[in-house]
């Protein structure tokens, strides 16, 4: 956690930019690099499905979310991906489970 899920991108490209994305994301969100997860979702586009980055994370100040989106957009646009949709899915600690326990009750927290 957090999860950055890319849709519509090539595997090799995502592997290439992942270190930069992880560095920037962890810096802006103030989280350790080791917990940032990047995934490539293989979806079959049917109609009007743009490239996208879906970010699942715990709520931060809007300014933090804005900065994350701007930085990811900047990185992707440098490689010609200017039409990428970037959106957040907010997770709630009481509904996020590790070892069968809500994260907020987990001893590993």
Sine and cosine of phi, psi and omega as CSV:
sin_phi,cos_phi,sin_psi,cos_psi,sin_omega,cos_omega
0.00,0.00,0.71,-0.70,-0.02,1.00
-0.97,0.26,0.29,-0.96,0.02,-1.00
-0.91,-0.41,0.74,-0.67,0.12,-0.99
-0.91,-0.42,0.93,-0.38,-0.09,-1.00
-0.94,-0.34,0.88,-0.47,-0.03,-1.00
-0.99,-0.16,0.70,-0.71,0.03,-1.00
-0.83,-0.56,0.77,-0.64,0.09,-1.00
1.00,-0.04,0.03,1.00,-0.01,-1.00
-0.99,-0.12,0.35,-0.94,0.07,-1.00
-0.99,0.14,0.60,-0.80,-0.02,-1.00
-0.83,0.56,-0.75,0.66,-0.04,-1.00
-0.88,0.47,-0.65,0.76,0.03,-1.00
-0.89,0.45,-0.70,0.71,-0.02,-1.00
-0.90,0.44,-0.65,0.76,0.06,-1.00
-0.89,0.46,-0.59,0.81,0.00,-1.00
-0.91,0.41,-0.70,0.71,-0.06,-1.00
-1.00,0.02,-0.19,0.98,-0.07,-1.00
-0.82,0.58,-0.71,0.70,0.01,-1.00
-0.86,0.52,-0.64,0.77,0.02,-1.00
-0.92,0.39,-0.72,0.70,0.01,-1.00
-0.87,0.50,-0.71,0.70,-0.01,-1.00
-0.89,0.46,-0.72,0.69,0.01,-1.00
-0.85,0.53,-0.77,0.64,-0.05,-1.00
-0.92,0.40,-0.71,0.70,-0.01,-1.00
-0.87,0.49,-0.75,0.66,-0.05,-1.00
-0.89,0.45,-0.59,0.81,0.02,-1.00
-0.92,0.40,-0.74,0.67,-0.04,-1.00
-0.93,0.36,-0.69,0.72,-0.07,-1.00
-0.99,0.11,-0.12,0.99,-0.03,-1.00
0.85,0.53,0.77,0.64,0.07,-1.00
-0.80,-0.60,0.44,-0.90,0.04,-1.00
-0.91,0.42,0.61,-0.79,0.01,-1.00
-0.84,0.55,-0.56,0.83,-0.09,-1.00
-0.90,0.44,-0.34,0.94,-0.03,-1.00
-0.99,-0.14,-0.10,1.00,0.01,-1.00
-0.98,0.18,0.85,-0.53,-0.03,-1.00
-0.94,-0.33,0.74,-0.68,0.06,-1.00
-0.89,-0.46,0.75,-0.66,-0.02,-1.00
-0.76,-0.65,0.54,-0.84,0.13,-0.99
-0.95,-0.32,0.91,-0.43,0.02,-1.00
-1.00,-0.02,0.82,-0.57,0.05,-1.00
-1.00,-0.01,0.94,-0.34,-0.01,-1.00
-0.85,-0.52,0.47,-0.88,0.09,-1.00
-0.99,-0.12,0.90,-0.43,0.01,-1.00
-0.96,0.29,0.76,-0.65,0.02,-1.00
-0.96,-0.29,-0.83,0.56,-0.01,-1.00
-0.48,-0.88,0.77,-0.63,0.14,-0.99
0.78,0.63,0.68,0.73,-0.01,-1.00
-0.98,-0.22,0.95,-0.30,-0.05,-1.00
-0.98,0.18,0.26,-0.97,0.21,-0.98
-0.87,0.49,0.58,-0.81,-0.01,-1.00
-0.48,-0.88,0.36,-0.93,0.12,-0.99
-0.80,-0.59,0.88,-0.48,-0.01,-1.00
-0.96,-0.28,0.85,-0.53,-0.08,-1.00
-0.92,-0.39,0.91,-0.42,0.04,-1.00
-0.98,-0.20,0.86,-0.51,-0.04,-1.00
-0.33,-0.94,0.18,-0.98,0.11,-0.99
-0.97,0.23,0.50,-0.87,-0.04,-1.00
-0.85,0.52,0.69,-0.73,0.13,-0.99
-0.81,-0.59,-0.01,-1.00,0.11,-0.99
-0.89,0.45,0.53,-0.85,-0.01,-1.00
-0.82,0.57,-0.56,0.83,0.00,-1.00
-0.88,0.47,-0.57,0.82,0.02,-1.00
-0.93,0.37,-0.73,0.69,0.03,-1.00
-0.87,0.48,-0.67,0.74,0.03,-1.00
-0.86,0.51,-0.71,0.70,-0.02,-1.00
-0.91,0.41,-0.64,0.77,0.05,-1.00
-0.88,0.48,-0.75,0.66,-0.01,-1.00
-0.88,0.48,-0.68,0.73,0.01,-1.00
-0.88,0.47,-0.68,0.74,-0.05,-1.00
-0.93,0.36,-0.69,0.73,0.02,-1.00
-0.90,0.44,-0.68,0.73,0.05,-1.00
-0.86,0.50,-0.70,0.72,0.00,-1.00
-0.86,0.50,-0.72,0.69,0.00,-1.00
-0.89,0.47,-0.75,0.67,-0.03,-1.00
-0.92,0.40,-0.63,0.77,-0.04,-1.00
-0.92,0.38,-0.47,0.88,0.06,-1.00
-0.89,0.46,-0.35,0.94,0.02,-1.00
-0.95,-0.31,0.24,0.97,0.11,-0.99
1.00,-0.04,0.09,1.00,-0.02,-1.00
-0.99,-0.13,0.93,0.37,-0.09,-1.00
-1.00,0.09,-0.22,0.98,-0.05,-1.00
-0.98,-0.22,0.30,0.95,-0.05,-1.00
-0.96,0.28,0.72,-0.69,0.10,-1.00
-1.00,0.04,0.72,-0.69,0.02,-1.00
-0.83,-0.56,0.81,-0.59,0.01,-1.00
-0.57,-0.82,0.36,-0.93,-0.06,-1.00
-0.94,-0.35,0.59,-0.81,0.18,-0.98
-0.88,-0.48,0.91,-0.42,-0.07,-1.00
-0.99,0.14,0.77,-0.64,0.06,-1.00
-0.99,-0.15,0.42,-0.91,0.02,-1.00
-0.90,-0.44,0.81,-0.58,-0.04,-1.00
-0.80,0.60,-0.59,0.81,-0.02,-1.00
-0.95,0.31,-0.24,0.97,0.05,-1.00
-0.92,-0.38,0.24,0.97,0.06,-1.00
-0.92,-0.39,0.85,-0.52,-0.14,-0.99
-0.93,-0.38,0.69,-0.73,0.15,-0.99
-0.77,-0.64,0.76,-0.65,-0.01,-1.00
0.82,0.57,0.58,0.82,0.06,-1.00
0.98,0.20,0.05,1.00,-0.02,-1.00
-0.87,-0.50,0.54,-0.84,0.09,-1.00
-0.85,0.53,0.63,-0.77,-0.06,-1.00
-0.79,0.61,-0.62,0.78,-0.03,-1.00
-0.93,0.37,-0.27,0.96,0.04,-1.00
-0.96,-0.28,-0.01,1.00,-0.09,-1.00
-0.96,0.27,0.70,-0.71,0.05,-1.00
-0.92,0.39,-0.35,0.94,-0.02,-1.00
-0.98,0.17,-0.10,0.99,-0.06,-1.00
-0.93,0.37,0.00,0.00,0.00,0.00
